[in-house]
Amino acid sequence: MQRLGFKEWLAAGRAIARGDLLRDSSPGQACAKFEERLCAMLGARHALTVNSGTTALVTALAALEVGPGDEVLVPAYTWMSSAAAPVHVGAVPVLVDIDETLTIDPEDIERKITPHTRAIIPVHMNNRPCNMDAIMAIARKHNLLVIEDACQAIGVKYGDRYCGTIGDAGTLSFNQHKNMTAGEGGAVLFNSDRAYARAFNFHDIGMSFRNRKFADAEPEFLGFNYRASEITGAMLNVQLSRLPRRLAGMRRRRDILRAALRDGGHPVAPSHDDDAALGLVVTFDTEDEATAFATRRGVARIHDNTKHVYTNWAPIMNKRTFHPRMNPWEWAQSRIEYTPDMCRRTLDLMRRSCRIGLGESYPVPLVRASARQFRQG
Ligand SMILES: *Cc1c(COP(=O)(O)O)cnc(C)c1O
C-alpha cells in the first residue's frame, strides 16, 4: 500500500504555485475543503484543521471550557499528549486503568470521579475503539464532557458511528505514524456550533478577522497559533481520498492474521467492536509467555514500547511544567499524586500483552506467509 506518493507531491506543489499558504476564510482553500470532506466522511458537524494531534486536544479542551480546578480522566496507556493536554489548559490529569480490551476501563472511571472531575478523554488506542456506550452513560450520569482521542483511530467505527464523533469533541493526528499523514497535523471534530466557534478563535491567537463565519459568536479571547498551513491541507485532501483503501488493506491483513492467531490457539484480546477494531492484541496469562511471543516477526510486547507506559511520562509523574508558578497541580482542588504503582492493572496487562503488526506496507501474500508462524501455535 502506497503511503505517500506522486499525488501528495503534486498537491503540495499546486499549493506552493498558488502562493496562498496561510489558512484564512478566503474561498477555495485546501484546509476548508478538507474539513468539509472530513465532516462528510465521518458524519461530524464541524472539523477544524490544526497543526498536531496534541494541539487538537488542547483546542478541544479550551473550546469546551475545561480549565483550572478541573480534573480530567485519562487512560494510563496512551501517548503522553492525552495527559499533557489538560495541563496545558490549567487542569490536571487523573490516570485511569485500562481493562482487557487495552482501552480505558469504565468501572475505574467511576472509581476515579470526584466532585472536581470535569471531563473524560477516552483514547481509541491502536485502532481499537473504547467502550463508548458505557463511557457516554457515565458522562451523562455525572454531567461530564467527553473528548475522544481518536488520533490512533482515524476512520475506525464504533457501531454505526466513527470514533471521534460520539463525544463532545474528537481529535485526530496526522503525524507520520497515523492512518493518514501530512508529516504533522491534526483536526478537532465538534457537533456544537459554539465549541467550534471557540476553537476557531483559540487556534488563531484570538483574532476573528480570519474567521468571518463566527465573528460575532462571542467576544474574542486569547488563544495560540495552532493553524495548519495550506500545504498540509492540500496533502490531507489526497490522504483522505486514500484512506478508505488503506483501511480496507488493514482490515484484510487483520482478518488473515487474526484467523491464524485463533487457529494457533493464541489468546486474542477482546475489543468493543471486533469488526471495526483494526489493531490486533494477544494477552497471555503470564509475562514470560508474552516476552517469548514477542520474539516473533512483527510482534512487540506492549510494555516494551515504553513511551506509552505512564511510569515513563517523567514531566507528568514529577508534575514539572516550564515555569514553577505556571503549574496547574499547584492550584488543583485537591492534591493529585502520581506513583509508579498507581495503575497496577494497566502495567500487568501491558506486560502480558503483545501487539501484532498488520504489515500494511507488505503485499498480502507476504502477510499470509508471515501469518503461518501463528497458525502452528
Ligand atoms: C499521536 C497521538 C497524539 C498526538 O499527536 P501529535 O500529532 O503527535 O501531536 C495524541 N494522542 C494519541 C493517542 C496519539 O497516538
The ligand as an ORCA input file, in Angstrom:
! r2SCAN-3c Opt
* xyz 0 1
  C      -0.184     10.605     18.076
  C      -1.056     10.779     19.237
  C      -1.354     12.033     19.779
  C      -0.671     13.322     19.391
  O      -0.430     13.514     18.114
  P       0.733     14.517     17.581
  O       0.205     14.833     16.224
  O       1.988     13.729     17.562
  O       0.769     15.695     18.464
  C      -2.264     12.108     20.822
  N      -2.834     11.021     21.320
  C      -2.563      9.784     20.841
  C      -3.257      8.607     21.429
  C      -1.649      9.635     19.810
  O      -1.357      8.403     19.384
*
